Amino acid sequence: MKKTLSVEDGWMLRRLHDAGYRLTTPREIILSILSRTDRHLSAEDIYLKAVKETPQAGLTTVYRTLDLLNRIGMVQRIDFGEKKARYELSGDFHPKEHHHHLVCVRCKNIVDYSHFLEEEIQLMQKTEKELSRRHNFKIMHHAIHFYGVCGRCLKKEREKSGM
């Protein structure tokens, strides 16, 4: 079971304080919601969960809070091409290790991919090093999304076509 974030964890307070902000109830609720899920939630998804914890939560507050948390690097905003952003904890705050995403273009299922082969790690390190050198750019992190059709949707297609 995932650990729920709380003020006692300290990292939220430190990160917000370092960025010049304080830990408000909406910020704590949103960070807690994101820490308890394996899904990539939209602002609307987060709002629906927040209302259950705090009935006075507002959708506008959720959007503003997510924007702030994204700007200070605590939350990552991800656009999978479905006309709405999704969010997850970022970097050191994410309970999972570094990962990429496999996105099904049919059912919109998103799979976190983190079981990298040694060759993939070496290629990415070499790519980052060369891009940094070539463009005089300090790369801090990266995100890769692979788009395709998941096994479940492929199976449905095969069944439809009688294969």
N, C-alpha and C positions, 0 to 999 in steps of 0.2 A: 504494500500500500504506500502511496506517495505521502511524503511528509508535507504537512500544511505549514505554510509560512506564518510566522508570527513576529511581533515586534522584538521578542527576545532573541530572534536569530541575529539581529544586529546589522546584517548586511544591508537591509533596506534603509535603515536609518543612516548608516555611514554613506551609502551611495547618494541618497537624496541630499544629505547635509553637504557632502563634497560638491554637489552640483548647485548648492544654494537654495535647496527646498527642504520642506519638512514632510514628515509622514502624516498625511491626512487619512481620514477614514476611507474615502473613495480610492485613494492610491493603495492602501493596505488591502482592501477588498479585491481590487483588480489583480494585484500581484498574487494574492492568495488563490484566487480562481485559476490564474494561469499556472500556478505551481501544482495544482491538483489535477491537471488534465494532460492527457497524451495527445489531445486533438489540437488542431490549429483553429482557434475560435475567431469569429468575426466580432465586431463591436456589438452587434445585436445579440449574439450568443452570450457575450460577457454581461451585457445589460440584463438579459433574462435571468442569468444566474445571480447577479448582484441584487436584483429586486427581491429574490427569495431570502437573501441575508439582510437586506436593508430596504424595506418597502418604499422609502422616499428616494431611492436612487433614481437618477435621471439619465436618459440616453445621451444628452448633450454633455453631461459631466463625464460619462464614460468615454466619449470621443475626445474630449479635451485632455483627460487624464492619460489615455493611450498615446495621444500625440506628444505630450510631455515626456512620458516614460520612454517613448521611442527616441526622442531627441537627446535624452541623457544616457541612452544606451542600455537601459534596463529591459526593454521590450523590443523585439524585432517585428517590424511591419512587413508582411510578405504578401505579394500580389501574385496569385497563381493564374491570372488571366480570366477571372470569373466575375469581374466588375465589382468586387468587394475585397477589401483587405482582410487578411487574417493575421493573428498575433500569437507570439509565443515568447517566453522569457528568452533573453539573449545571453550569449557569451558565458561568463562565469556564473550567471544567475540561473542558467538553464540546468535542470536536474539531470539532463542527458548529456552525453559527450557530444562533441561536434558531429553534425550530421547534415546530409543532403536530403532532398525530397524527390520522391517518385510520384508524379501527379497523373492520375487517369483522366484523360480528356473526355471520357464518356460519363462516368459516374461521379467524377470529381473527388474520388477517394485520394487521400494523401498518405503516403507511407514514408516514415523517417528511415533513412538509409545511413547506417553508421559502421557497418562491418566492412571496412576498407581493406583491400589487399595491400601488401607492402609496396607493390608497383604503383598503385594509385596514390599512395601517400608520397612516394618519391616524385612522381610526375607532378603532383600539385605543388610540392615544395620547390621543384625546379621551375615550374611555371610562375609561381609567385616571385621567386628570386629574379627571374628574367624580366618580368613585367615591372617590378620595382626598379631594377637597373635601367631599363629602356626608357621609362617614363618619369624617372626621379620621383617615385611615389612610394610612400610607406604603407604597405598593405597591413591592415590590422585584423581583418577577418574576411571571409568570403561566404557566399551562399550559392549553391548550385541546385537547379531544379531540372529534373528529367521529365519530359512529357511523353506519354504514350498511352497504351491501353492495358489495363490490369488483367490478371488471369481470370477473374470472375466475369468481366465483360467479354473477354476473348471466348470463354466457354459458352456464354449466351449467344454470341455470334455464330459459333460453330453449330450449336443446337438449332438455331434458326435456319441455317443454310443446309442442315441435314448431313453435316460432315461427321 
